[in-house]
Amino acid sequence: MALRCLPNWVCPQTTHRSPLVGLAEFDSKRRRFCLWECSSSASQRAVTAIEGEIPYGRELKKSSEEMGLTQETRSVAFHRDLSMLPKPLTASNLYSSDGDDSKVQISFQGIPGAYSETAALKAYPNCETVPCEQFEAAFQAVELWLVDKAVLPIENSIGGSIHRNYDLLLRHRLHIVQEVQLPVNHCLLGVPGVKKEEIKCVLSHPQALDQCVNSLNNLGIQRVSAKDTATAAQTVSSSGKRDVGAIASVRAANIYGLDILAENIQDDANNVTRFLILAREPMIPRTDRPYKTSIVFSLEEGPGVLFKALAVFALRSINLSKIESRPQRRRPLRVVDGSNHGSAKYFDYLFYIDFEASMAEIRAQHALGHLQEFASFIRILGCYPMDLVR
């Protein structure tokens, strides 16, 4: 049913009525404006403005004689204001098409050449990357509208989950809009002209060093920790020492002018790091491709509560791809009365879950509705397309 809305003009001295069946009243002392409008020929609806709110058309404060305007003139001005309002967003406005990412700015932790920057470029090949010293700074850059998105490593197939970054997801109000599965290619880098047999010491991030232990032991190379892989490459490049190398990415070698002495030196060939792309606004869920939803929740105390919470997904054939528990920072311990003597203290946990379903699906909506029966807290971190590694 099409609705029409015509203004009712009122001033303290004279009452005007529009052609619609309606009544408008204005109390200049209490600044309250009540409007009865006709929404259809068969029904009427009451619309009341918030107390203290000034309705469209400040001429309501003055009489028609003071303004020197007729009702017809003021009505035209009213509609001109409405035409200047921004148009509503559609779903197509929130999805970037291929090649439409040249103006996207993405913050990441580290310096140019970091794996996080590589992940951002995989998601948005033409984006502008903005380095930050800390993960916290990357989040804040998005919140302060300095950049559009942030990229965050969340887990590695060998090193496991990055717990600090799970805490940041809860602390900030950003939304997950995309995931990136990035195969890791650790390279042994050195200054131009050097051979890998000359390398006696290698710099890199502690996790990268741990992932290349066997290869480095075979070469008899000493390991030294650095802030991150890209910083290690930068340090080797600036030092110019022939006996010092770095473990970093191919992109880092190109940026800092280093030679690649060996590629894929990680002990496990199937080394993949999962990254999350975060934004201020959530992505509108769809069903046109496989989607994943990330949530965090806490549970009430009771036997089998966690089992019941997970069962809401199994009952609807929803696959869980990830579950992570973290003690609550503000209330880490829960006191439970013992059945015999005294009381016991247990960790009070938050549970992070990824499940393979879109929030546009009825089964996912029903599952979260069912979960609310057991959860004392629940928050959707994001619903986003799955990145399928091929």
Salt bridges, closest charged atoms under 4 A:
GLU117 OE1 - ARG251 NE 2.92
GLU136 OE1 - ARG164 NH2 3.89
GLU136 OE1 - ARG171 NH1 3.44
GLU136 OE2 - HIS172 NE2 2.84
GLU143 OE2 - HIS172 ND1 2.77
GLU155 OE2 - ARG274 NH1 3.10
GLU155 OE1 - LYS322 NZ 3.06
ASP167 OD2 - ARG326 NH2 2.81
ASP167 OD2 - ARG329 NH1 3.51
GLU179 OE1 - ARG274 NE 2.74
GLU179 OE1 - LYS292 NZ 3.15
GLU198 OE1 - ARG242 NH2 3.42
ASP288 OD2 - ARG286 NH1 3.58
GLU301 OE1 - ARG334 NH1 2.70
GLU324 OE2 - HIS163 NE2 2.90
GLU324 OE1 - LYS322 NZ 3.16
ASP348 OD2 - ARG331 NH2 2.61
ASP348 OD1 - ARG334 NH2 2.53
ASP354 OD2 - ARG274 NH2 3.06
GLU361 OE1 - ARG363 NE 2.77
GLU373 OE1 - HIS370 NE2 3.94
ASP387 OD2 - LYS122 NZ 3.63
